């Protein structure tokens, strides 16, 4: 599937501004995965934390419930990296 440049740029701006992303039936039909970046001490991307599951279980309401946990795990991992100089 090809995505129009303008649409992709808008989506990338949106993801950067909220600092998380989700794929819903994009990589594989029936698979949903919200994820957040783990940043090193210098703010650079070090890793990602996310959850994946069947789209029927990770619907919009469930993603809203799961997302704070994903964000918290990513922030915690980033803080540990920063303490270790990573």
N, CA, C and O atoms as a GROMACS GRO file, in nm:
protein
  344
    1UNK      N    1   0.085  -0.118   0.000
    1UNK     CA    2   0.000   0.000   0.000
    1UNK      C    3   0.089   0.124   0.000
    1UNK      O    4   0.187   0.130   0.074
    2UNK      N    5   0.056   0.218  -0.079
    2UNK     CA    6   0.131   0.342  -0.090
    2UNK      C    7   0.055   0.454  -0.018
    2UNK      O    8  -0.068   0.463  -0.028
    3UNK      N    9   0.128   0.537   0.055
    3UNK     CA   10   0.068   0.647   0.130
    3UNK      C   11   0.111   0.778   0.066
    3UNK      O   12   0.229   0.796   0.032
    4UNK      N   13   0.018   0.868   0.048
    4UNK     CA   14   0.050   0.999  -0.008
    4UNK      C   15   0.147   1.073   0.085
    4UNK      O   16   0.133   1.068   0.208
    5UNK      N   17   0.245   1.142   0.026
    5UNK     CA   18   0.346   1.213   0.104
    5UNK      C   19   0.286   1.306   0.208
    5UNK      O   20   0.329   1.306   0.324
    6UNK      N   21   0.188   1.385   0.169
    6UNK     CA   22   0.126   1.480   0.262
    6UNK      C   23   0.060   1.410   0.380
    6UNK      O   24   0.072   1.456   0.493
    7UNK      N   25  -0.007   1.302   0.353
    7UNK     CA   26  -0.074   1.227   0.460
    7UNK      C   27   0.030   1.168   0.556
    7UNK      O   28   0.011   1.171   0.678
    8UNK      N   29   0.137   1.115   0.502
    8UNK     CA   30   0.243   1.058   0.586
    8UNK      C   31   0.307   1.166   0.672
    8UNK      O   32   0.331   1.145   0.791
    9UNK      N   33   0.336   1.280   0.614
    9UNK     CA   34   0.397   1.390   0.691
    9UNK      C   35   0.306   1.435   0.805
    9UNK      O   36   0.353   1.460   0.916
   10UNK      N   37   0.176   1.446   0.778
   10UNK     CA   38   0.081   1.485   0.882
   10UNK      C   39   0.080   1.383   0.996
   10UNK      O   40   0.079   1.419   1.113
   11UNK      N   41   0.080   1.255   0.960
   11UNK     CA   42   0.077   1.151   1.062
   11UNK      C   43   0.207   1.152   1.143
   11UNK      O   44   0.203   1.134   1.265
   12UNK      N   45   0.320   1.172   1.078
   12UNK     CA   46   0.447   1.179   1.152
   12UNK      C   47   0.451   1.297   1.247
   12UNK      O   48   0.501   1.285   1.358
   13UNK      N   49   0.398   1.412   1.205
   13UNK     CA   50   0.390   1.528   1.295
   13UNK      C   51   0.303   1.496   1.416
   13UNK      O   52   0.336   1.530   1.529
   14UNK      N   53   0.191   1.430   1.391
   14UNK     CA   54   0.098   1.393   1.498
   14UNK      C   55   0.166   1.298   1.598
   14UNK      O   56   0.154   1.316   1.720
   15UNK      N   57   0.235   1.198   1.547
   15UNK     CA   58   0.304   1.102   1.633
   15UNK      C   59   0.412   1.172   1.715
   15UNK      O   60   0.426   1.146   1.835
   16UNK      N   61   0.489   1.259   1.652
   16UNK     CA   62   0.595   1.330   1.726
   16UNK      C   63   0.537   1.419   1.835
   16UNK      O   64   0.593   1.428   1.944
   17UNK      N   65   0.426   1.483   1.807
   17UNK     CA   66   0.369   1.576   1.905
   17UNK      C   67   0.312   1.504   2.026
   17UNK      O   68   0.319   1.556   2.138
   18UNK      N   69   0.256   1.387   2.007
   18UNK     CA   70   0.198   1.315   2.122
   18UNK      C   71   0.294   1.213   2.181
   18UNK      O   72   0.272   1.164   2.292
   19UNK      N   73   0.401   1.180   2.107
   19UNK     CA   74   0.509   1.092   2.152
   19UNK      C   75   0.466   0.946   2.171
   19UNK      O   76   0.516   0.877   2.260
   20UNK      N   77   0.374   0.902   2.090
   20UNK     CA   78   0.337   0.761   2.084
   20UNK      C   79   0.270   0.735   1.950
   20UNK      O   80   0.227   0.828   1.881
   21UNK      N   81   0.262   0.608   1.914
   21UNK     CA   82   0.200   0.570   1.788
   21UNK      C   83   0.123   0.440   1.807
   21UNK      O   84   0.147   0.365   1.902
   22UNK      N   85   0.032   0.415   1.717
   22UNK     CA   86  -0.040   0.288   1.718
   22UNK      C   87  -0.061   0.243   1.575
   22UNK      O   88  -0.088   0.323   1.486
   23UNK      N   89  -0.049   0.115   1.555
   23UNK     CA   90  -0.086   0.056   1.427
   23UNK      C   91  -0.212  -0.027   1.451
   23UNK      O   92  -0.218  -0.105   1.546
   24UNK      N   93  -0.308  -0.009   1.366
   24UNK     CA   94  -0.434  -0.082   1.376
   24UNK      C   95  -0.460  -0.143   1.239
   24UNK      O   96  -0.492  -0.073   1.143
   25UNK      N   97  -0.445  -0.273   1.232
   25UNK     CA   98  -0.469  -0.347   1.107
   25UNK      C   99  -0.382  -0.299   0.992
   25UNK      O  100  -0.419  -0.316   0.876
   26UNK      N  101  -0.265  -0.241   1.021
   26UNK     CA  102  -0.176  -0.191   0.916
   26UNK      C  103  -0.068  -0.293   0.880
   26UNK      O  104  -0.047  -0.323   0.763
   27UNK      N  105  -0.001  -0.345   0.981
   27UNK     CA  106   0.104  -0.443   0.956
   27UNK      C  107   0.045  -0.579   0.921
   27UNK      O  108   0.097  -0.653   0.838
   28UNK      N  109  -0.065  -0.609   0.988
   28UNK     CA  110  -0.135  -0.736   0.966
   28UNK      C  111  -0.281  -0.714   1.002
   28UNK      O  112  -0.311  -0.656   1.106
   29UNK      N  113  -0.370  -0.759   0.919
   29UNK     CA  114  -0.513  -0.746   0.948
   29UNK      C  115  -0.543  -0.822   1.076
   29UNK      O  116  -0.507  -0.938   1.091
   30UNK      N  117  -0.609  -0.753   1.168
   30UNK     CA  118  -0.644  -0.814   1.295
   30UNK      C  119  -0.543  -0.791   1.406
   30UNK      O  120  -0.560  -0.843   1.517
   31UNK      N  121  -0.436  -0.714   1.379
   31UNK     CA  122  -0.333  -0.687   1.479
   31UNK      C  123  -0.329  -0.539   1.512
   31UNK      O  124  -0.327  -0.454   1.422
   32UNK      N  125  -0.328  -0.507   1.640
   32UNK     CA  126  -0.318  -0.369   1.688
   32UNK      C  127  -0.202  -0.360   1.785
   32UNK      O  128  -0.179  -0.451   1.865
   33UNK      N  129  -0.129  -0.247   1.778
   33UNK     CA  130  -0.013  -0.230   1.866
   33UNK      C  131   0.013  -0.083   1.895
   33UNK      O  132   0.061  -0.012   1.807
   34UNK      N  133  -0.019  -0.036   2.016
   34UNK     CA  134   0.026   0.097   2.058
   34UNK      C  135   0.167   0.088   2.114
   34UNK      O  136   0.202  -0.010   2.180
   35UNK      N  137   0.248   0.190   2.089
   35UNK     CA  138   0.388   0.188   2.134
   35UNK      C  139   0.436   0.330   2.165
   35UNK      O  140   0.381   0.428   2.115
   36UNK      N  141   0.539   0.337   2.248
   36UNK     CA  142   0.599   0.466   2.286
   36UNK      C  143   0.750   0.453   2.284
   36UNK      O  144   0.804   0.344   2.306
   37UNK      N  145   0.819   0.564   2.259
   37UNK     CA  146   0.965   0.559   2.253
   37UNK      C  147   1.029   0.556   2.391
   37UNK      O  148   0.977   0.613   2.487
   38UNK      N  149   1.142   0.488   2.399
   38UNK     CA  150   1.228   0.493   2.517
   38UNK      C  151   1.344   0.583   2.478
   38UNK      O  152   1.416   0.553   2.382
   39UNK      N  153   1.362   0.691   2.549
   39UNK     CA  154   1.466   0.787   2.516
   39UNK      C  155   1.584   0.772   2.611
   39UNK      O  156   1.567   0.753   2.731
   40UNK      N  157   1.704   0.782   2.555
   40UNK     CA  158   1.826   0.779   2.636
   40UNK      C  159   1.843   0.911   2.709
   40UNK      O  160   1.762   1.002   2.694
   41UNK      N  161   1.948   0.921   2.788
   41UNK     CA  162   1.975   1.041   2.866
   41UNK      C  163   1.990   1.166   2.783
   41UNK      O  164   1.962   1.276   2.831
   42UNK      N  165   2.033   1.151   2.658
   42UNK     CA  166   2.048   1.267   2.569
   42UNK      C  167   1.922   1.295   2.488
   42UNK      O  168   1.921   1.384   2.402
   43UNK      N  169   1.815   1.220   2.514
   43UNK     CA  170   1.689   1.242   2.444
   43UNK      C  171   1.675   1.165   2.314
   43UNK      O  172   1.570   1.170   2.250
   44UNK      N  173   1.780   1.094   2.274
   44UNK     CA  174   1.772   1.018   2.149
   44UNK      C  175   1.694   0.889   2.169
   44UNK      O  176   1.683   0.837   2.280
   45UNK      N  177   1.641   0.838   2.061
   45UNK     CA  178   1.564   0.715   2.065
   45UNK      C  179   1.656   0.598   2.095
   45UNK      O  180   1.755   0.576   2.025
   46UNK      N  181   1.624   0.522   2.199
   46UNK     CA  182   1.705   0.407   2.238
   46UNK      C  183   1.630   0.276   2.211
   46UNK      O  184   1.691   0.174   2.179
   47UNK      N  185   1.497   0.279   2.224
   47UNK     CA  186   1.416   0.158   2.208
   47UNK      C  187   1.270   0.198   2.199
   47UNK      O  188   1.236   0.317   2.203
   48UNK      N  189   1.185   0.101   2.188
   48UNK     CA  190   1.040   0.122   2.189
   48UNK      C  191   0.977   0.023   2.287
   48UNK      O  192   1.027  -0.088   2.304
   49UNK      N  193   0.869   0.065   2.350
   49UNK     CA  194   0.790  -0.024   2.435
   49UNK      C  195   0.649  -0.024   2.378
   49UNK      O  196   0.593   0.081   2.349
   50UNK      N  197   0.593  -0.142   2.362
   50UNK     CA  198   0.458  -0.149   2.310
   50UNK      C  199   0.392  -0.279   2.348
   50UNK      O  200   0.454  -0.370   2.402
   51UNK      N  201   0.266  -0.286   2.319
   51UNK     CA  202   0.190  -0.409   2.336
   51UNK      C  203   0.121  -0.439   2.205
   51UNK      O  204   0.087  -0.348   2.129
   52UNK      N  205   0.102  -0.564   2.178
   52UNK     CA  206   0.033  -0.606   2.056
   52UNK      C  207  -0.074  -0.707   2.093
   52UNK      O  208  -0.059  -0.784   2.188
   53UNK      N  209  -0.179  -0.704   2.017
   53UNK     CA  210  -0.286  -0.800   2.041
   53UNK      C  211  -0.388  -0.795   1.930
   53UNK      O  212  -0.378  -0.712   1.840
   54UNK      N  213  -0.484  -0.883   1.938
   54UNK     CA  214  -0.590  -0.885   1.838
   54UNK      C  215  -0.669  -0.754   1.841
   54UNK      O  216  -0.701  -0.702   1.947
   55UNK      N  217  -0.698  -0.702   1.724
   55UNK     CA  218  -0.770  -0.575   1.714
   55UNK      C  219  -0.904  -0.578   1.786
   55UNK      O  220  -0.948  -0.476   1.839
   56UNK      N  221  -0.970  -0.692   1.787
   56UNK     CA  222  -1.100  -0.698   1.854
   56UNK      C  223  -1.086  -0.684   2.006
   56UNK      O  224  -1.182  -0.648   2.074
   57UNK      N  225  -0.968  -0.713   2.060
   57UNK     CA  226  -0.944  -0.695   2.204
   57UNK      C  227  -0.882  -0.559   2.235
   57UNK      O  228  -0.906  -0.504   2.342
   58UNK      N  229  -0.803  -0.506   2.142
   58UNK     CA  230  -0.741  -0.375   2.161
   58UNK      C  231  -0.815  -0.270   2.079
   58UNK      O  232  -0.756  -0.202   1.995
   59UNK      N  233  -0.945  -0.260   2.103
   59UNK     CA  234  -1.025  -0.158   2.035
   59UNK      C  235  -0.989  -0.020   2.093
   59UNK      O  236  -0.905  -0.011   2.182
   60UNK      N  237  -1.050   0.084   2.043
   60UNK     CA  238  -1.014   0.220   2.084
   60UNK      C  239  -1.024   0.240   2.235
   60UNK      O  240  -0.938   0.303   2.295
   61UNK      N  241  -1.128   0.187   2.296
   61UNK     CA  242  -1.145   0.202   2.441
   61UNK      C  243  -1.036   0.131   2.519
   61UNK      O  244  -0.982   0.185   2.615
   62UNK      N  245  -1.004   0.011   2.477
   62UNK     CA  246  -0.898  -0.065   2.546
   62UNK      C  247  -0.761  -0.002   2.524
   62UNK      O  248  -0.677  -0.001   2.614
   63UNK      N  249  -0.738   0.053   2.404
   63UNK     CA  250  -0.610   0.122   2.379
   63UNK      C  251  -0.596   0.241   2.472
   63UNK      O  252  -0.487   0.267   2.522
   64UNK      N  253  -0.705   0.314   2.497
   64UNK     CA  254  -0.700   0.427   2.590
   64UNK      C  255  -0.665   0.379   2.731
   64UNK      O  256  -0.599   0.452   2.806
   65UNK      N  257  -0.707   0.259   2.769
   65UNK     CA  258  -0.675   0.204   2.900
   65UNK      C  259  -0.530   0.157   2.908
   65UNK      O  260  -0.464   0.173   3.011
   66UNK      N  261  -0.480   0.100   2.799
   66UNK     CA  262  -0.346   0.042   2.796
   66UNK      C  263  -0.238   0.148   2.778
   66UNK      O  264  -0.128   0.135   2.833
   67UNK      N  265  -0.268   0.252   2.703
   67UNK     CA  266  -0.168   0.351   2.667
   67UNK      C  267  -0.094   0.413   2.786
   67UNK      O  268   0.028   0.426   2.780
   68UNK      N  269  -0.161   0.451   2.894
   68UNK     CA  270  -0.087   0.507   3.008
   68UNK      C  271   0.019   0.410   3.063
   68UNK      O  272   0.125   0.453   3.108
   69UNK      N  273  -0.009   0.281   3.059
   69UNK     CA  274   0.088   0.181   3.105
   69UNK      C  275   0.207   0.172   3.010
   69UNK      O  276   0.321   0.157   3.053
   70UNK      N  277   0.179   0.180   2.881
   70UNK     CA  278   0.287   0.179   2.781
   70UNK      C  279   0.375   0.302   2.800
   70UNK      O  280   0.498   0.291   2.801
   71UNK      N  281   0.314   0.419   2.814
   71UNK     CA  282   0.389   0.543   2.833
   71UNK      C  283   0.471   0.538   2.962
   71UNK      O  284   0.586   0.583   2.964
   72UNK      N  285   0.413   0.485   3.068
   72UNK     CA  286   0.483   0.475   3.196
   72UNK      C  287   0.603   0.381   3.185
   72UNK      O  288   0.710   0.411   3.237
   73UNK      N  289   0.584   0.268   3.120
   73UNK     CA  290   0.694   0.173   3.103
   73UNK      C  291   0.807   0.234   3.020
   73UNK      O  292   0.924   0.215   3.052
   74UNK      N  293   0.771   0.307   2.915
   74UNK     CA  294   0.873   0.371   2.831
   74UNK      C  295   0.948   0.478   2.910
   74UNK      O  296   1.071   0.487   2.901
   75UNK      N  297   0.876   0.558   2.986
   75UNK     CA  298   0.940   0.662   3.067
   75UNK      C  299   1.031   0.600   3.173
   75UNK      O  300   1.141   0.650   3.197
   76UNK      N  301   0.985   0.493   3.236
   76UNK     CA  302   1.066   0.427   3.338
   76UNK      C  303   1.194   0.368   3.279
   76UNK      O  304   1.301   0.380   3.338
   77UNK      N  305   1.182   0.304   3.164
   77UNK     CA  306   1.301   0.248   3.099
   77UNK      C  307   1.397   0.360   3.060
   77UNK      O  308   1.519   0.344   3.074
   78UNK      N  309   1.345   0.471   3.011
   78UNK     CA  310   1.429   0.585   2.975
   78UNK      C  311   1.501   0.643   3.096
   78UNK      O  312   1.619   0.678   3.088
   79UNK      N  313   1.430   0.652   3.207
   79UNK     CA  314   1.492   0.703   3.330
   79UNK      C  315   1.605   0.612   3.376
   79UNK      O  316   1.710   0.659   3.420
   80UNK      N  317   1.583   0.480   3.367
   80UNK     CA  318   1.689   0.387   3.406
   80UNK      C  319   1.809   0.400   3.314
   80UNK      O  320   1.923   0.395   3.360
   81UNK      N  321   1.784   0.415   3.185
   81UNK     CA  322   1.894   0.435   3.090
   81UNK      C  323   1.973   0.562   3.124
   81UNK      O  324   2.096   0.563   3.124
   82UNK      N  325   1.900   0.669   3.154
   82UNK     CA  326   1.965   0.796   3.186
   82UNK      C  327   2.053   0.785   3.310
   82UNK      O  328   2.163   0.840   3.314
   83UNK      N  329   2.004   0.714   3.411
   83UNK     CA  330   2.082   0.695   3.535
   83UNK      C  331   2.211   0.616   3.508
   83UNK      O  332   2.312   0.635   3.576
   84UNK      N  333   2.206   0.529   3.409
   84UNK     CA  334   2.323   0.447   3.375
   84UNK      C  335   2.411   0.514   3.271
   84UNK      O  336   2.510   0.457   3.226
   85UNK      N  337   2.375   0.635   3.234
   85UNK     CA  338   2.454   0.709   3.135
   85UNK      C  339   2.423   0.673   2.992
   85UNK      O  340   2.501   0.705   2.902
   86UNK      N  341   2.308   0.607   2.968
   86UNK     CA  342   2.272   0.565   2.832
   86UNK      C  343   2.184   0.660   2.761
   86UNK      O  344   2.147   0.636   2.646
   0.00000   0.00000   0.00000
